[in-house]
């Protein structure tokens, strides 16, 4: 519209005149004045930092030169004492000391006689400035509080012999509380400027003035890292700016009058023609924010009334659409909140899926508050075990995933659905149904079926042989009693076979509550429950570990029985000295005698900790087994003993698996068989 262009032109002229003529010059002058003050303050801070740096470098040079004086290494002599006193007379250090190579203080100056006598001979070897100097460094300490209560810095240097070897330490201290050290920066403290020096938050020097409003600059002392802060009052600067403003406004008064007149003309044009355009733009902003109650109330010309009618129709249509969308969202939200399974809504971004919302069931199952969950990574929140994939962005699909909940590792059936429309970010919903109990029942049923199969195999094959022998020998025993021994042996083997089959059948793949048990006590009790045939038990070391006390005892009994039955060397290869049965106690415990009737002299079974501390081992020094046999040791029914059942080591493996341990058979250090158990929890 023509009037709109006219108003825009007037406002451009007003803005240019107001900005360039009235304020441009003053603002430039104001910024230059402030910048000048900032530069001067920063320059002051730099000068102060350089002066402190120079003072410390000069003091360090004095210490380095004094340490090279041959008199300083004449420990305990008048020559050394004179050299130390001369140093104090010629420098501005507060104290100076000589420390021998062993850290003992030899002499100190700058303190009273009583204090000197109390300090000479004291051990200073643990002081950092002593250690650095003994390592050949010239060292400046951070500020610290000395025994005198004063804050000091110590500069130390090595005292070297003619061959360059460090034979002592020369150190001198500066009292920072004393104004003498900072005297050459005091002139920067004025009634409008203050200087502050600090190190790691400790104030070393503080100016006398404090200002409510100030310009501040900081610099760092290169050699020590101390911070120098300079504060300059803003009051003189503000007074100068106010004076400049008054002068400037007086000069530009006529120009301001013209600007005001032009502004009045522009205001009239705005009020009658463009105010409605502004209301219309505001109305669109309200619609964008979701406020559909806004009334633009446009009037005046016919053109503006038609625009007002069109805006009203648009507002009502958008309000109806918003109400429909809200009803749909409310229905979905109610369904989402009341789903009994954990559910999560996510959005896929460049770096992965991010959580937007979780339902109460998810909070209870995984132990997260909504504040923790929203915005977090979906993978980190669900914590899939073994990096199991999640069905994210795959449309409608389902898969089984193991995840870490608030209390356990659980199995879930994770179902996904895509929510976002075309052009929207990849938004989806996951519903996680806990199927842990179902999977546990499936695994238990599989184990039960496996044990039933083992029972059937044993009953149909392994027990039939001993029964046949017993029956045949019993028939023969009617005429000759010597066959009764074979009958009894066969029946005993049947009894042991039945016992071990029952034990194997009762061993689950999990254990109940574990308690802290002793390796020595458990192994000794298991050894005492067996006829060890004169073999020796050597418990190398004792330790407490967590296990099911009753079941771990069965583990040791089967291992010991296997060692005695399969590990015994040929009787001719054993000496008479090895025949004494005993339970060895290599760490000081009292040995226990083995049962009478020993007939495997010289066999030793050893129990101890693995070298890496991850578990324990049981090994014997018997004949061992060929390498190819170790792969079959834990098979059900496998045995190299004609009278064995082949279930002892299968029971061992079952108990180890129930505890979460890893069992491995290998050659022993003495040539026999060795069984290692890893993953044992000791604390």
NORBEL-V101896 format. One record per helix or strand of 3 or more residues. SS is the DSSP state (alpha for helix, beta for strand). FROM is the first residue (numbers start at 1). LEN is the number of residues. Records with the same first field share a line. If there is no record, write none. Layout:
BEGIN
SS=FROM-LEN / FROM-LEN
END
This chain:
BEGIN
alpha=2-66 / 70-4 / 78-13 / 113-7 / 128-7 / 183-6 / 235-17 / 253-37 / 302-37 / 360-7 / 370-4 / 378-5 / 385-3 / 436-41 / 481-26 / 519-10 / 549-18 / 571-3 / 576-4 / 627-4 / 648-12
beta=95-6 / 104-6 / 151-10 / 166-10 / 193-7 / 202-5 / 214-7 / 227-7 / 342-8 / 352-7 / 397-8 / 409-10 / 427-8 / 515-4 / 536-4 / 544-4 / 583-3 / 604-6 / 615-6 / 662-6 / 673-6
END
